């Protein structure tokens, strides 16, 4: 049985994030069905529809319905601004558009940046 955590944003969406006795985190809907399996060490809300998932020191992106968008194999997923995220694998970086679920720049750059409607990779 999952221990559910109350969160006003998640409650409004009809989703509960909980922890199983094995201390893994997942998500169930209001009817009690599992949306996201309880296999993650931690989850962070990006938006009402997307979560950043942490597993065994790696990071990925999961949709609210449980669909894995980016497997948790990446070393870092961070700003600059939602919905565009910088993603790092080993020492290379790329840019991923979360809502469009597509790569803007592949992971092959030492540095990436976003300025207005311009993206750059060096």
N, C-alpha and C positions, 0 to 999 in steps of 0.2 A: 504494500500500500504506500502511495506517495504522500509525503508531507507537503501540503500546498502552501505557497507563500502568497499573501495578498499584495496586489499591486494595482492601484487605481487605473492606470493605463491599460494593463492587461485585462482587468476585470471588465472594462468597457468594451473590449474586443471579444469577450467571451472565451478567453484563454487563461489558463492557470499554469504557472511554472512551478514545478515541484522537485523535490529531492527524494530519491528512493533510499531505502536503508543502506544500500551500497555507496551512498554519498554521490551518486551520479545524478545529473540534472537532465530534465526533458520537459515536455509540455503535454497537457491533456486539454481537451475541449470541455465545454460545459456539460456534455452528456457523459463525460468520464472516459471517452476514447482517447488513446494516445495519438497525438499529432506528431510529436518528435520523440523518438525513442530515448530512454533514460540511459545514455551512454556517454554524455558529455561532462566534463569537469566544471564547466561554467558556461553561461550564455548571457550575452548582452543584447539589448534591444537596439537595433539600428533605426527601425521605423515600425509602424503597426504591422507590417508584413514580413520583415526580415530580421534575423538574429545573427549575431556573430557568435560562433560556437568554438569553444576551446576544448581540446582533447589531447592528452598526453603531451602537453607543451606546444602543440600546433594549433592553428586557427583556420576556420572556414566560415562559410555563409550558408544559412539555412532559411528557407521560406517558411512562413507560418504554418503552411499545410504539411510540413515535414520534408518537402523536396530539397535535396542537397543541391545548392547552386555552385559552391566551391567546396570541394572535399577539405577536411581539416588536415592539410598537409603543409600549410604555409607558415613561415616563421613570424610574420607580422601582417596585420591588416589594420590600417589606421587612416585618419583624415586624408586629404585636406578637408573636404566638405561632403556631407551626404548629398546626393547618392554616389558620388565618385570617391573611391577608396584606393589608396596606394597599397599594393600587395607585394610582399617581399618573400622570396624563396632563395635561401642561401644568401648570397650578397647581391643579387639582382632584383630589380623592382619593375613593376608595371602598374597600370591604372585599370581599375575595373569599375564599370557602371552597374551598381547593384540593381536598380529598378529595371533596367533594360537587359540585365543578366548577360552582359557581353564585355569583352576586353576592349578597352580604348587603346591602350599600349600594351604589347606583350611583355612578359617578364624577361627583359634582356638589357635593361639600362642600370647604370650605377646610381642615377638620380632621376626622379620624375617630379613634375610640378604642374599645378593648374593655376592659371591667372585669367579670370573672367571666362571667356569662351575658348581660350588657348591652352593647349596641353603641350608639354615638352618632355623629352627624355634625352638624357646625356649619358 
